[in-house]
Amino acid sequence: MATRKPGAVNPPMLRLDRPWTEIAAEIGLTHEAIYRALAVLERTGRLVRENGVVTLSAGSGTIEDAARKDR
C-alpha cells in the first residue's frame, strides 16, 4: 500500500511500499504497460519518481504528444 508523506499537501507525494511490477499486477496491467504509462507521465512533468517517492504535478505538454514518442 502507498502511504502519503506526512505534511505533504502541495504537490501530492506518496511513498510506495512495493515495486511497480506488483502494483501493475494488482490492477491488471503488464509491467511493460505500467512502465510505458509512467514514462509518458514523467515526460510531461506530471509525475516524478525518486527513491520510492512519487510526486504528482500539473506538468506541461500534452499526454497525447508524449505518448506518440513511445511508438
C-alpha angles and dihedrals in degrees: 000000000000118000126209113239112249114259092009108136107139117053100021112240131188131188112217119220096194139034124276090247090065092046090050092052092049092055096040100256131126116243088246091057095049093047091050090051091048091050091054092048091048093049091054092047093243094120135029122192118198130156094338093312121116118202121192125206141164091259127188135260125033127291089225092059092047092047091054089060089062092062 
